Amino acid sequence: MKMILRNASGQENIRDMRFSVLEDPNPDVGDKSLIIFDTPADISGTALLSHAKILEADDQWVFLPEDEKIKRISSKNKSGSFFSSEFAYEDFTAQELNKYKYNYLRQEPCPNAAELTCDVVERFPLYERSGYARQIAWVDTTYFQSRKIDFYNRRDSLMKSLDFLDYKQYEDKYWRPQLMKMQNHQTGKSTDLVYGPYSFNNGLSENDFVKGVLETLY
């Protein structure tokens, strides 16, 4: 997986990373994820462990190899930039359905896939310390895939847009985007997440997503 940071002038900074997810089928229990950076050298070994919650603050810890320390991310800092990218820490936790209240808006052609029809839904984070006042989400009515999300900050100004592109099916049942593009409308900066190859049913368990896993990265 690659993260491509792009400034307003188009200059790029590329990072390689690994991303593992443990999905929980219970809608009232959040998923768990682990991100580990491999390159560039100055952040190699840096890791983020996330335990998504529904109505509470997500639990997140970051391992910083230069300090050999594990740092818990404060609930006040989850709206902050994730390692200079246009993604916030809270963007890297699962978007569980029960984390929001919803307002149906309309149907229209999908962004980035005009041949499909999208339901356009306004959603409001139930967690009061979210960095977002609301989000507008486009979900197609054929495959029920996310196509775009607009993020509005606490002042209710359009802050960022996330596009989901190039969906591909794996193992005849799992659809996943190959590219996610986050555009910051206020700074002109953007960040791409380029996925692949995906693999599923790898035998991961809860034990692979406990805080102690970060201690093995020392």
C-alpha positions as CSV (number, residue, x, y, z in Angstrom):
1,M,0.0,0.0,0.0
2,K,1.3,3.5,-0.8
3,M,0.5,6.9,0.6
4,I,1.2,9.7,-1.8
5,L,1.3,13.2,-0.3
6,R,0.9,16.0,-2.8
7,N,1.3,19.7,-2.0
8,A,-0.6,22.6,-3.7
9,S,2.2,22.8,-6.4
10,G,1.9,19.1,-7.2
11,Q,5.2,18.0,-5.6
12,E,4.9,14.4,-4.3
13,N,6.2,12.5,-1.3
14,I,5.6,8.7,-1.4
15,R,5.4,6.4,1.6
16,D,5.1,2.6,1.7
17,M,2.9,1.1,4.4
18,R,1.1,-2.1,5.5
19,F,-2.5,-2.0,6.5
20,S,-4.2,-4.9,8.4
21,V,-7.9,-4.9,9.5
22,L,-9.9,-7.2,11.7
23,E,-13.6,-6.8,10.9
24,D,-16.2,-7.5,13.5
25,P,-19.6,-8.6,12.1
26,N,-21.4,-7.1,15.2
27,P,-22.6,-3.6,14.2
28,D,-22.3,-2.5,17.8
29,V,-18.6,-3.4,18.0
30,G,-16.0,-1.5,16.0
31,D,-13.3,-3.0,13.8
32,K,-9.6,-3.0,14.6
33,S,-6.7,-1.9,12.3
34,L,-2.9,-1.7,12.3
35,I,-0.8,0.5,10.0
36,I,3.0,0.1,9.8
37,F,5.2,2.4,7.7
38,D,8.1,0.8,5.8
39,T,9.4,3.8,3.9
40,P,10.8,6.4,3.8
41,A,13.6,5.6,6.3
42,D,12.8,8.5,8.7
43,I,9.4,7.0,9.6
44,S,10.1,3.3,8.9
45,G,8.6,1.3,11.7
46,T,6.2,3.9,12.8
47,A,2.8,2.3,13.5
48,L,-0.8,3.2,14.3
49,L,-3.1,0.8,16.1
50,S,-6.8,1.7,16.1
51,H,-9.8,0.2,17.9
52,A,-13.0,1.8,16.5
53,K,-15.8,2.6,19.0
54,I,-19.4,3.5,18.3
55,L,-20.4,6.3,20.6
56,E,-17.1,6.7,22.5
57,A,-13.7,7.9,21.5
58,D,-11.8,5.5,19.3
59,D,-8.8,4.0,21.0
60,Q,-5.6,4.8,19.1
61,W,-2.0,4.3,19.8
62,V,1.1,5.3,17.8
63,F,4.5,3.8,18.0
64,L,7.4,6.1,17.3
65,P,10.6,4.1,16.7
66,E,13.0,7.0,17.2
67,D,11.7,7.4,20.8
68,E,10.9,3.7,21.3
69,K,7.7,4.8,22.9
70,I,4.0,4.0,22.5
71,K,1.8,7.1,22.7
72,R,-1.9,7.1,23.1
73,I,-3.7,9.5,20.8
74,S,-5.8,11.9,22.9
75,S,-9.5,12.3,22.0
76,K,-8.7,16.0,21.5
77,N,-6.1,15.2,18.8
78,K,-8.0,12.7,16.6
79,S,-9.0,15.5,14.2
80,G,-5.3,16.3,13.7
81,S,-3.3,15.4,10.5
82,F,-2.0,11.8,10.3
83,F,1.7,12.2,9.7
84,S,1.3,15.4,7.5
85,S,-1.3,13.8,5.3
86,E,-4.8,15.1,4.5
87,F,-6.3,12.2,6.4
88,A,-7.0,12.8,10.1
89,Y,-6.4,10.1,12.7
90,E,-10.2,9.6,13.0
91,D,-10.3,8.9,9.2
92,F,-8.3,5.7,9.8
93,T,-10.9,4.1,12.1
94,A,-13.8,2.1,10.6
95,Q,-16.9,4.1,9.5
96,E,-19.4,2.1,11.5
97,L,-23.0,2.7,10.6
98,N,-24.0,3.2,14.2
99,K,-21.5,6.0,14.7
100,Y,-23.8,8.5,12.9
101,K,-27.3,9.8,12.6
102,Y,-28.5,10.2,9.0
103,N,-30.6,12.5,6.8
104,Y,-31.5,11.2,3.3
105,L,-31.1,14.0,0.7
106,R,-31.6,12.7,-2.8
107,Q,-30.6,10.4,-5.7
108,E,-28.3,11.5,-8.5
109,P,-25.6,10.1,-10.9
110,C,-22.6,8.9,-8.9
111,P,-19.4,11.0,-8.7
112,N,-16.7,9.3,-10.7
113,A,-19.2,6.7,-12.0
114,A,-21.9,8.6,-13.8
115,E,-23.4,5.3,-15.2
116,L,-24.5,4.4,-11.7
117,T,-27.1,6.1,-9.4
118,C,-26.1,7.2,-5.9
119,D,-28.1,7.8,-2.8
120,V,-26.9,11.0,-1.3
121,V,-27.0,11.0,2.5
122,E,-26.0,13.5,5.1
123,R,-24.6,12.0,8.3
124,F,-23.7,13.6,11.6
125,P,-21.1,12.0,13.9
126,L,-22.6,11.1,17.3
127,Y,-19.3,11.4,19.0
128,E,-19.2,15.0,20.2
129,R,-15.4,15.4,19.8
130,S,-15.3,14.5,16.1
131,G,-13.5,17.0,14.0
132,Y,-16.4,17.1,11.6
133,A,-19.8,18.7,12.0
134,R,-21.3,16.6,9.2
135,Q,-20.5,14.6,6.1
136,I,-22.2,14.1,2.8
137,A,-21.8,10.6,1.5
138,W,-22.6,9.2,-2.0
139,V,-23.4,5.4,-2.0
140,D,-24.3,3.7,-5.3
141,T,-27.6,1.8,-5.4
142,T,-26.2,-1.1,-7.5
143,Y,-23.2,-2.3,-5.5
144,F,-23.8,-0.3,-2.3
145,Q,-20.3,1.0,-2.5
146,S,-19.1,4.4,-1.2
147,R,-18.2,6.7,-4.1
148,K,-17.5,10.0,-2.4
149,I,-17.6,11.7,1.0
150,D,-17.5,15.5,1.6
151,F,-16.3,16.5,5.1
152,Y,-17.4,19.7,6.8
153,N,-15.4,21.1,9.7
154,R,-16.9,22.3,13.0
155,R,-17.5,25.7,11.4
156,D,-19.6,23.8,8.8
157,S,-17.3,24.8,6.0
158,L,-16.4,22.3,3.3
159,M,-13.0,21.0,4.3
160,K,-12.1,17.9,2.4
161,S,-13.5,15.4,-0.2
162,L,-12.7,11.7,-0.3
163,D,-13.1,9.9,-3.6
164,F,-13.3,6.1,-3.9
165,L,-12.0,4.9,-7.2
166,D,-11.3,1.8,-9.3
167,Y,-13.2,-0.8,-7.4
168,K,-12.1,-4.4,-7.9
169,Q,-13.7,-7.6,-6.8
170,Y,-11.7,-10.2,-4.8
171,E,-12.5,-13.9,-4.3
172,D,-15.8,-13.3,-6.1
173,K,-17.3,-11.4,-3.2
174,Y,-15.2,-8.6,-1.7
175,W,-15.3,-5.3,-3.5
176,R,-12.5,-2.8,-2.6
177,P,-11.3,0.5,-4.1
178,Q,-7.8,0.5,-5.4
179,L,-7.5,4.2,-4.9
180,M,-8.8,6.7,-2.3
181,K,-8.1,10.4,-3.0
182,M,-8.5,12.9,-0.2
183,Q,-8.5,16.5,-1.4
184,N,-8.2,19.4,1.0
185,H,-10.2,22.3,-0.4
186,Q,-8.8,24.8,2.0
187,T,-5.1,24.2,1.3
188,G,-5.0,22.7,-2.1
189,K,-3.1,19.7,-0.8
190,S,-4.1,16.1,-1.4
191,T,-3.2,12.6,-0.3
192,D,-3.7,9.3,-2.3
193,L,-4.0,5.9,-0.7
194,V,-3.1,3.3,-3.3
195,Y,-4.2,-0.2,-2.2
196,G,-3.1,-3.6,-3.3
197,P,-2.8,-6.4,-3.4
198,Y,-5.6,-7.2,-1.0
199,S,-5.7,-10.6,0.8
200,F,-8.5,-12.0,2.9
201,N,-9.1,-14.6,5.6
202,N,-5.5,-14.5,6.7
203,G,-6.1,-16.0,10.1
204,L,-5.7,-12.7,12.0
205,S,-7.2,-12.6,15.5
206,E,-7.8,-10.2,18.3
207,N,-4.2,-11.0,19.6
208,D,-2.8,-9.4,16.4
209,F,-4.4,-6.1,17.3
210,V,-3.6,-5.6,21.0
211,K,-1.4,-2.8,22.3
212,G,1.3,-5.3,23.1
213,V,1.9,-5.9,19.4
214,L,3.4,-2.4,19.2
215,E,6.0,-3.4,21.8
216,T,7.3,-6.1,19.4
217,L,8.3,-3.3,17.0
218,Y,11.0,-2.0,19.3
